[in-house]
Amino acid sequence: MSKFGTKSLIFLFLCLTAISTTNLQAQTNSFRVIGYVPNWIDVNAFAQSFDYKKVTHLNFAFQNPNSSGDLVESNDGLTVLVAKAHQNQVKVLVSLGGGSAADGTVKNNFQNQISSSDKRAAFIHKIVVYLAKFKLDGLDVDEEGPAINSTYGYFIKQLSDSLKPKGLLLTTAVGWGNESIPNSAFQYFDWVNLMAYDLTGNWNLKNPGQHSPMSFAQKMINDFKSRGVKKEQLCLGVPFYGYGFYKEPGSFNYVDILARYPDAWQKDQVGDTIYYNGMTTIWKKTKLALSQASGVMIWELSNDVKGDKSLLKVISATVDSLKTSSSTGLLQPRDILVYPNPAGNELFIDNLSLSKIVSVEIVNLLGEEFKIFKNKDQEGKSTHLDISSLDTGTYICRITSPEGNCSRLFLKR
């Protein structure tokens, strides 16, 4: 026996267990859910009906300068949005740029304003005045493609020097043209929103397919970590829209896809042929972000539906399922098998490698507790659940064992 006695080792194990649980809770409690709100929708109506409890931050998109450096895009509804968000402890940033601002006059105006130190200082002053006027919490820089030039990095540093002492956030969204951003600029951002979508689209009809696959999400996380961006800075972007090819070319919001194909929520591809992210893929991406990043970013919130088929509800419930867990750690997918999916009146849970399944909870996407099942099998190797009393819809199954916990999404027919 080592110099540590048995009691000391038990105490050390309990301390490490407590640290593991604390770290898990700290991770989920600091997890960001960031949604973009475009200024071309009815922002007043959106602000009045949105459920702010499901996000931590909102990005009002977009603002861009004229030739004098004044921010001149629409602010309709912004005052109401900020007031409602702040009442619910949600922070609001304004987003500068956007894909449509990557070329033409808007791009030229932006690049002119950041072309020298004096011009950058004057432009940043106007940004600060704008943020104060609308009581905003920071700036999101979403410059893309050709808009990112050799003076971009100097602009970001001067922005940071001005915004950070005032307690204002500075974030960025990266996708098209991100290779032009100098790695040294990432240290100045509070977080980096990965636009892990638009891998292909209706502009590329010769290359049909999924524009936002899981593989692309994983690749972007890996790529930006290799560029020095920390896990605590990374937020994984997810799309609430898709693209059509063949007989249905174009872009399609999630709400419109569901209107045309009522069962689209449980798929990633419908029609002939529209590709998007359904509820299961959004759930998987949220789990990926919880494991390898520090948040989820959504483009954009008005594309969602209300009710049990809401993609935002999937994100919120997945994060909540970990926040409310009291177990010691997260189980791996190989440990548990939940089937069939979709399920009828019965759900089976097989223990593949754990010592025992202790209990199973089933909750809906609102996080409301429906049923708790204590495992009656003495060995805890399998669990057979009668779910005939559940309504048709999507649920999260929380499984607890001595080794940890996990959650699985399943559909009830």
FENVENQUI-V9957 format. One line per field, one symbol per residue. psi: psi as a letter, one per 20 degrees, with the letter a starting at -180 (. if undefined). burial: I if it has 24 or more other ideal C-beta (glycine too) atoms within 12 Angstrom, else O. Layout:
psi->???
burial->???
This chain:
psi->qaiprghgggggghghghgggggghhghhjpqopppoqjirnhggghhiqniijrhqqooprqqqaiijpojrpjpigggggggghhjkpqpqqppdqhijirbgggggghhijirgghgggghghgggggggjlqiappolprcihoaiighhggghgghggghjjqqorqppdpjhiipphhhhiiphrooomlrkhraiimiimqapimrhhhggghggghhijjpqhiippppqplraqqadilqrqpqghhghhhnhjhhjrjprbmpppaoaggghghhggghhhiajrpqporhiirrqaijphhhggghgghhhhiqjriapqqhihppprroqqdiqppopohjrhqogrpqpqaiijppgqppppiohikhqpopokhiqrpaprpoppprhibrrqppqpp.
burial->OOOOOOOOOOOOOOOOOOOOIOOIOOIIOOIIIIIIIIIOIOIOOIIOOIIIOIIIIIIIIIIIIOOOIOIOIOOOIIOIIIOIIOOOOIIIIIIIIIIOIIOOOIIOIIIIIIOOOOIIOOIIOIIIOIIOOIOIIIIIIIIIIOIIIOIIIIIIIIIIOIIOOOOIIIIIIIIIIIOOIOOOIIOIIIIIIIIIIIIOIIOOOOOIIIIIIIOIIIOIIOOIOOIOIOIOIIIIIIIIIIIIIOOIOOIIIIIIIIOOIOOIIIIIIIIOIIIIIIIIIIIIIIIIIIIIIIIIIIIIIIIIIOOIIIIIIIIIIIIIIIIIIOIIIIIOOOIIIIOOIIIOOOIIIIIOOIOIIIIIIIIIIIIOOIIOIOIOOOOIOIIOIOIOOIOOIIIIIIIIIOIIIIIIIIIIO
